[in-house]
Amino acid sequence: MAIIVNLDMMLAKRKMTSLELANRVGMTPANLSILKTGKAKAVRVETLNKLCHALDCQPGDLLE
């Protein structure tokens, strides 16, 4: 079983680009891309919190 990252879906719902989200949370676009594709080996709780704040969602909306 794998963890699925739903960042693309949330970005589409919020009509936000990856670059805009990366700038809002203080990540590089490359690191955000690694997270979006599910290739990240770990995600800091602080980063997840920033993503949720920027996207106005809960962690369960981003991860399944």
ABEGO torsion letter per residue (X at the ends): XBBBBAAAAAAAAAGBBAAAAAAAAGBBAAAAAAAAAGABABBBAAAAAAAAAAAGBBAAAABX
